[in-house]
Amino acid sequence: MRKYFREILLLAILLVTAVGAHMLRPALGRYADYPELEKKLPAQVGEWQKLDPTFNDGSYVAVSTDANLAQPYNELTQRTYQRGSHDFVMLVLAWGQQQKQEVKIHNPEICYKANGFQLVRKQISPLQIKTSAGSTIVAKQVLAQDMQGYEAVTYWVRVGDHYTESSLQTRLSIIEHGLRGEIPDGILVRASQRLRSAEQADAAFKTTQQFLETFYAALPATTQAYLVR
């Protein structure tokens, strides 16, 4: 028996490790089902009416039914809403079923830079949208410039039940959910307006903020849960 003690002990350790790894293996959360956002979004949002076809200079995100490093989203919905004859808001909702260290949501700043934009200004602004815990959503506002002019972008990123403002925060959120045995889903919610000059940015940020608040309130509760937790 002593002759095989070392081998038996090693086998026992391997078995315990295998069982432990299986029990601790993260699993998809309750929001693993596809939200089917394109079917759920309203055509009318307050004073805003959906345009058809979509007027959009570019979503600057990628989508794939088999999410990978380059394409971390399983659903991508693009809409343009119009108010009156001059106001246009471009809306992008990009949802990913599994947020992992190697496959995760990209912050818009990264995507805009990759598409030739310069980031002129960044700031944060609270929205009149509450999470399930009662806290207020804080959106990020970015003014980007390209050869055609400017784009005022208002967005938030949700990973599981966290809201992240950087790639580092996204990584930490994924780790925390993993320690709880969860693979979180995630979404990028982004609204933007094209501008002729930087002086129009403050008014545009106010407009997109109000649009997002009105848009969220117009969604069914089951769809709201994919945007805000």
C-alpha positions as a printed Julia matrix, in Angstrom:
229×3 Matrix{Float64}:
   0.0    0.0     0.0
   2.83   2.37    0.91
   4.33   1.64   -2.47
   1.38   3.24   -4.21
   0.6    5.91   -1.59
   2.1    8.72   -3.63
   0.21   7.71   -6.79
  -3.08   7.35   -4.86
  -2.61  10.75   -3.2
  -1.85  12.36   -6.56
  -4.93  10.75   -8.11
  -7.1   11.97   -5.22
  -5.79  15.53   -5.66
  -6.5   15.4    -9.39
 -10.04  14.13   -8.77
 -10.76  16.86   -6.21
  -9.34  19.48   -8.57
 -11.45  18.22  -11.47
 -14.65  18.17   -9.4
 -13.9   21.62   -7.99
 -13.23  23.04  -11.44
 -16.5   21.61  -12.71
 -18.47  23.03   -9.79
 -16.83  26.46  -10.13
 -17.17  26.65  -13.89
 -19.05  29.86  -14.7
 -22.47  29.52  -16.32
 -24.59  31.87  -18.37
 -26.88  34.1   -16.31
 -30.65  34.55  -16.49
 -30.32  36.99  -19.41
 -28.59  34.56  -21.76
 -31.55  34.49  -24.18
 -31.29  36.8   -27.16
 -33.28  40.01  -26.48
 -34.46  40.37  -30.12
 -34.11  44.12  -29.81
 -35.01  44.89  -33.42
 -38.49  43.49  -32.82
 -39.0   45.23  -29.48
 -37.99  48.83  -30.16
 -40.79  51.34  -30.72
 -41.16  53.26  -33.98
 -42.35  56.32  -32.07
 -40.41  57.71  -29.09
 -42.14  60.8   -27.74
 -41.71  63.43  -30.47
 -39.2   61.24  -32.29
 -40.16  59.08  -35.27
 -38.09  56.19  -36.65
 -36.68  56.82  -40.12
 -36.8   54.09  -42.72
 -34.31  53.41  -44.2
 -31.88  54.18  -41.4
 -29.82  57.31  -41.85
 -26.48  56.44  -40.28
 -22.92  57.42  -41.09
 -21.6   54.22  -39.48
 -22.25  52.12  -36.4
 -18.52  51.59  -35.65
 -19.32  48.22  -34.06
 -19.3   44.68  -35.44
 -21.78  41.85  -35.01
 -21.66  38.08  -35.31
 -23.89  35.18  -34.26
 -20.64  33.5   -33.15
 -19.0   36.24  -31.09
 -15.21  36.37  -31.21
 -12.4   38.75  -30.37
 -13.06  41.05  -33.32
 -16.85  40.77  -33.16
 -18.02  40.58  -29.53
 -21.72  41.24  -30.25
 -24.49  38.8   -31.0
 -27.13  41.43  -31.75
 -26.65  44.85  -33.31
 -29.6   47.19  -33.75
 -29.26  50.53  -35.52
 -32.02  53.09  -35.68
 -32.25  56.74  -36.65
 -35.02  58.83  -35.1
 -36.11  62.21  -36.39
 -37.8   65.13  -34.62
 -39.11  67.92  -36.79
 -37.12  68.6   -39.93
 -33.63  69.11  -38.54
 -33.04  66.9   -35.47
 -31.67  63.39  -36.03
 -30.44  60.95  -33.39
 -28.55  57.81  -34.41
 -29.12  54.96  -31.95
 -26.96  51.84  -31.63
 -27.66  48.92  -29.29
 -24.94  46.25  -29.34
 -25.55  43.21  -27.12
 -23.17  40.35  -26.37
 -24.3   37.11  -24.73
 -20.96  36.21  -23.11
 -18.54  38.8   -21.76
 -15.12  37.24  -21.25
 -11.61  38.63  -20.95
 -10.85  37.75  -24.57
 -14.35  38.63  -25.91
 -15.88  41.77  -24.46
 -17.59  45.02  -25.31
 -15.44  47.72  -26.87
 -15.79  51.24  -25.52
 -16.87  53.62  -28.32
 -13.72  55.73  -27.94
 -11.66  52.78  -29.19
 -13.95  52.19  -32.17
 -14.15  55.86  -33.11
 -10.38  56.22  -33.05
 -10.05  53.11  -35.2
 -12.39  54.75  -37.73
 -10.33  57.92  -38.05
 -11.94  60.16  -35.45
 -10.13  62.43  -33.01
 -11.61  62.67  -29.51
 -12.02  66.37  -28.79
 -13.81  66.24  -25.44
 -15.02  63.74  -22.84
 -17.28  64.17  -19.82
 -19.91  62.31  -17.8
 -23.54  63.17  -17.14
 -26.22  61.5   -14.97
 -29.41  60.36  -16.7
 -32.89  60.18  -15.25
 -32.78  56.38  -15.49
 -32.6   54.24  -12.36
 -31.01  50.83  -11.91
 -32.72  48.05   -9.97
 -30.64  49.12   -6.97
 -31.99  52.67   -7.23
 -28.8   54.35   -8.4
 -28.72  56.73  -11.36
 -27.18  55.75  -14.68
 -24.15  57.89  -15.46
 -23.6   58.24  -19.19
 -20.36  59.17  -20.89
 -20.39  61.99  -23.42
 -17.74  62.2   -26.13
 -17.26  64.79  -28.84
 -15.46  63.22  -31.81
 -14.19  64.9   -34.98
 -13.53  63.56  -38.46
 -13.05  65.11  -41.91
 -16.81  65.69  -42.31
 -17.39  67.46  -39.0
 -18.25  66.39  -35.47
 -20.28  63.74  -33.7
 -21.67  64.18  -30.18
 -21.9   60.72  -28.59
 -23.74  59.77  -25.39
 -23.43  56.17  -24.2
 -23.23  53.68  -21.37
 -21.81  50.17  -21.17
 -23.34  47.51  -18.93
 -21.51  44.27  -18.13
 -23.68  42.03  -15.99
 -24.94  44.29  -13.22
 -22.03  46.75  -13.47
 -21.6   49.92  -15.52
 -18.08  50.38  -16.82
 -16.27  53.45  -18.17
 -13.02  51.8   -19.25
 -11.57  48.51  -20.47
 -10.04  47.96  -17.02
 -13.42  48.32  -15.31
 -14.91  45.91  -17.82
 -12.19  43.35  -17.06
 -12.72  43.72  -13.3
 -16.47  43.28  -13.72
 -15.96  40.08  -15.72
 -13.62  38.75  -13.01
 -16.09  39.57  -10.23
 -18.95  37.84  -12.05
 -16.67  34.86  -12.71
 -15.94  34.52   -9.0
 -19.72  34.32   -8.51
 -19.9   31.53  -11.09
 -21.47  33.72  -13.78
 -20.67  34.6   -17.38
 -22.29  38.03  -17.72
 -23.98  39.42  -20.78
 -23.31  43.0   -21.79
 -24.65  45.85  -23.87
 -23.51  49.13  -25.38
 -26.26  51.76  -25.54
 -25.22  54.7   -27.71
 -27.0   57.74  -29.14
 -25.26  60.36  -31.26
 -25.8   63.39  -33.46
 -23.74  64.68  -36.37
 -22.72  68.35  -36.0
 -21.25  71.04  -38.22
 -19.3   72.74  -35.41
 -18.03  72.02  -31.9
 -20.16  74.89  -30.57
 -23.27  72.76  -31.15
 -22.04  70.04  -28.79
 -23.7   71.18  -25.54
 -27.13  71.4   -27.15
 -26.6   68.03  -28.86
 -25.59  66.32  -25.61
 -28.73  67.66  -23.95
 -30.87  66.41  -26.83
 -29.37  62.9   -26.88
 -29.65  62.65  -23.11
 -33.35  63.53  -23.22
 -33.86  61.14  -26.12
 -32.28  58.22  -24.23
 -34.44  58.88  -21.17
 -37.61  59.01  -23.29
 -36.54  55.98  -25.32
 -35.87  53.87  -22.22
 -39.24  54.79  -20.69
 -41.01  53.69  -23.91
 -39.58  50.13  -23.78
 -41.35  47.11  -22.27
 -39.95  46.05  -18.88
 -38.46  42.85  -20.3
 -36.46  44.86  -22.82
 -35.49  47.53  -20.28
 -33.78  44.78  -18.27
 -31.3   44.22  -21.11
 -30.33  47.9   -21.12
 -30.31  48.56  -17.38
 -30.05  46.24  -14.35
